[in-house]
Amino acid sequence: MDETDIHLRIAPELRFFLPSGRRHDDWQQAPVDGTSSLGHVVESLGIPLTEVGPMTVGGSGVGPSYQPRPGDAVDIAPVPRPQPLAEEPRFLLDVHLGTLARRLRLLGIDTAYHNDMDDPSLVVQANAERRVLLTQDRGLLRRRALWLGAYVRGTKADNQLEDLLDRFAPPLRPWTRCTSCNGELAQVAKSEIAPSLPDGTRRGYDAYGRCRECGQVYWRGAHSDHLEEIVRSAQRILEELV
């Protein structure tokens, strides 16, 4: 190893952030310029600091502001799972995670989502409401103003949901939130909404919920088997974490 550089051993869980040609290397090498912090060096490799856990040099823990010295050997671990938070997690999802947002709401997890919000506005809302910003945009996670974010792994909603549950282990309260707007659901008498129901629905179902925010009405219809399986799968994932 070149003793004028620093050498970083990246945990396997973080290597997919590296350029494809370097993902199988046990060690990464970076120059020491006398001004860049360790956090800057890690991010220059493509790894958002939101995904990084303990970092050590010679067995001693260091933070992102640590000033590397020539010859340092640095171990970079992933953020622990489940990730400890001071409060029950609430989320804000970027425009590309709409399906995941609906699934989180189905599970009763407080989830904000807008399909037309730009990056600066996402950071402002996440900070103001103390929501964890979920995204697959590494540049968004590198914004210094963001209080807390997380990279969502997976290309399909099933995999994304599993990753989110594994990382944050949020409490589940299925069937308590509106999947359209995130508002809380309340039971509503059939007689109160009967005039607005399709004839087949009115005849076939007796239990209904209505969103306190947008007024959307819900019932366990023909699609409920698929939704029930999403709920059961999420519950199994969390049970396995205990």
C-alpha positions in Angstrom: 0.0 0.0 0.0 1.1 3.6 -0.7 1.8 5.1 2.7 1.2 8.6 1.3 -2.5 7.8 0.8 -5.2 6.6 3.1 -6.7 3.2 2.7 -10.4 2.4 3.3 -11.9 -1.0 3.9 -15.5 -0.7 2.8 -18.0 -3.2 4.3 -19.6 -5.5 1.7 -23.0 -3.9 2.3 -21.8 -0.6 1.0 -19.8 -1.7 -2.0 -22.7 -1.4 -4.4 -22.3 2.4 -4.2 -18.7 2.1 -5.6 -18.0 2.1 -9.3 -18.6 -1.3 -10.7 -14.9 -2.0 -11.4 -14.0 -1.5 -7.7 -16.8 -3.3 -5.9 -14.8 -6.5 -5.4 -11.7 -4.8 -3.9 -11.2 -5.2 -0.2 -9.4 -1.9 0.0 -10.0 1.5 -1.6 -7.2 4.0 -1.9 -7.6 7.8 -1.7 -5.1 10.7 -1.7 -4.5 12.9 1.4 -4.8 16.5 0.5 -4.5 18.0 4.0 -7.9 19.7 3.9 -10.6 17.1 3.0 -12.4 15.4 5.9 -13.0 11.6 6.1 -16.7 12.2 5.4 -15.7 14.1 2.2 -13.4 11.2 1.1 -16.1 8.6 1.7 -18.7 10.6 -0.3 -16.2 11.1 -3.1 -16.2 7.3 -3.5 -20.0 7.5 -4.1 -21.2 6.4 -0.6 -23.7 8.8 1.0 -22.9 9.4 4.7 -26.5 8.6 5.5 -25.6 4.9 4.8 -22.4 4.9 6.9 -22.2 3.6 10.4 -19.1 3.4 12.7 -15.8 4.4 11.2 -12.5 3.4 12.9 -8.8 4.2 12.4 -6.5 1.8 14.2 -9.4 0.5 16.3 -10.4 3.9 17.5 -13.7 5.4 16.4 -13.7 8.6 14.3 -16.4 10.8 12.9 -16.9 12.3 9.4 -15.0 15.4 10.4 -11.8 13.4 11.1 -8.8 14.7 9.2 -7.1 11.7 7.6 -3.4 11.3 7.8 -1.1 9.6 5.3 -1.0 5.8 5.8 -4.3 5.7 7.8 -6.2 2.4 7.4 -9.9 3.2 7.9 -12.7 0.7 8.4 -16.1 1.8 7.1 -19.2 -0.1 8.4 -22.8 0.3 7.3 -25.4 2.1 9.4 -26.7 -0.4 12.0 -30.0 -2.2 11.4 -32.5 -1.5 12.8 -31.3 2.0 12.8 -31.9 3.6 16.2 -34.0 6.8 16.2 -35.1 9.0 19.1 -38.7 9.0 17.9 -41.0 6.7 16.0 -40.0 7.2 12.3 -42.0 9.3 10.0 -41.1 9.4 6.3 -41.1 11.7 3.2 -40.6 10.0 -0.1 -39.3 11.5 -3.3 -41.2 11.6 -6.6 -39.9 8.2 -7.8 -41.2 6.1 -4.8 -45.0 6.5 -5.1 -45.8 2.8 -5.0 -43.7 2.4 -1.8 -45.5 5.4 -0.3 -48.9 3.8 -0.8 -47.7 0.6 0.8 -46.3 2.3 3.8 -49.6 4.1 4.3 -51.4 0.8 3.9 -49.4 -0.4 6.9 -50.3 2.7 8.9 -46.9 4.3 8.7 -47.0 8.1 8.6 -45.8 8.8 5.1 -45.7 12.1 3.2 -45.4 12.0 -0.6 -45.8 14.5 -3.5 -45.4 13.7 -7.2 -44.4 17.3 -8.0 -41.9 18.4 -5.3 -38.4 19.4 -6.2 -35.3 18.6 -4.2 -35.0 21.8 -2.2 -38.6 21.6 -1.2 -38.2 18.0 -0.1 -35.4 19.0 2.2 -37.4 21.8 3.7 -40.4 19.6 4.5 -38.2 16.8 5.8 -36.5 19.1 8.2 -39.6 21.0 9.3 -41.6 17.9 10.0 -38.6 15.7 11.2 -39.3 13.1 8.5 -36.7 10.7 7.2 -36.3 11.5 3.5 -36.3 8.3 1.5 -34.8 8.4 -2.0 -32.6 6.6 -4.5 -30.9 9.9 -5.4 -27.5 10.0 -3.8 -27.1 13.6 -4.7 -30.2 14.5 -2.6 -28.8 12.5 0.4 -25.6 14.6 0.2 -27.3 17.9 0.8 -25.8 19.3 3.9 -29.0 20.9 5.1 -30.9 17.6 5.3 -31.3 16.4 8.9 -31.8 12.7 8.1 -32.2 10.6 4.9 -31.9 7.0 3.8 -31.2 5.3 0.5 -33.9 2.9 -0.5 -32.5 -0.3 -2.0 -34.3 -2.3 -4.7 -36.0 -1.7 -8.0 -39.4 -3.3 -7.1 -41.8 -2.1 -4.4 -41.7 -5.5 -2.6 -37.9 -5.2 -2.2 -38.0 -1.5 -1.3 -40.5 -2.2 1.4 -38.5 -5.1 2.8 -35.4 -2.9 2.9 -37.2 -0.1 4.7 -38.7 -2.4 7.3 -35.4 -4.0 7.9 -33.7 -0.7 8.4 -36.1 1.2 10.6 -38.5 -1.5 12.0 -41.4 1.0 12.3 -44.5 0.0 14.2 -47.3 -1.2 12.0 -50.9 -0.1 12.2 -52.5 -1.6 9.1 -55.7 -0.1 7.6 -55.5 3.1 9.6 -54.3 5.6 7.0 -55.5 6.8 3.6 -53.3 5.5 0.9 -54.1 8.5 -1.2 -53.3 11.4 1.2 -51.9 9.8 4.4 -54.8 11.0 6.5 -56.2 8.9 9.3 -59.2 6.7 8.7 -62.3 6.6 10.9 -65.2 4.1 10.8 -68.2 5.5 9.1 -71.8 4.2 9.1 -73.0 2.6 5.9 -76.1 4.6 6.0 -74.1 7.9 6.0 -72.3 7.1 2.7 -74.8 4.7 1.0 -75.9 7.2 -1.6 -72.4 7.6 -2.9 -71.6 3.9 -3.2 -71.9 1.7 -6.3 -74.9 -0.6 -6.2 -72.8 -3.8 -6.0 -70.6 -2.4 -3.2 -73.6 -1.2 -1.2 -75.1 -4.7 -1.4 -71.9 -6.6 -0.7 -70.2 -4.8 2.1 -71.2 -3.4 5.5 -67.9 -2.1 7.1 -66.5 1.2 5.8 -63.8 3.7 6.7 -63.4 7.3 5.6 -60.4 9.5 5.5 -60.6 12.4 7.9 -58.6 14.6 5.5 -59.8 13.9 2.0 -63.0 12.0 2.5 -62.0 8.9 0.5 -64.1 5.9 1.5 -62.6 2.5 2.0 -63.9 -1.1 2.2 -62.5 -4.6 1.9 -63.2 -5.2 -1.8 -62.0 -7.7 -4.4 -58.5 -6.3 -4.2 -58.2 -6.9 -0.4 -56.6 -10.3 -0.7 -53.5 -8.7 -2.4 -53.4 -6.0 0.2 -53.8 -8.5 3.0 -50.8 -10.4 1.7 -48.7 -7.2 1.7 -49.7 -6.6 5.4 -48.9 -10.2 6.4 -45.6 -10.2 4.6 -44.6 -6.9 6.4 -45.6 -8.4 9.8 -43.5 -11.5 9.1 -40.4 -9.4 8.2 -40.7 -7.5 11.5 -41.3 -10.6 13.5 -38.0 -12.1 12.2 -36.1 -9.0 13.4 -37.1 -9.6 17.0 
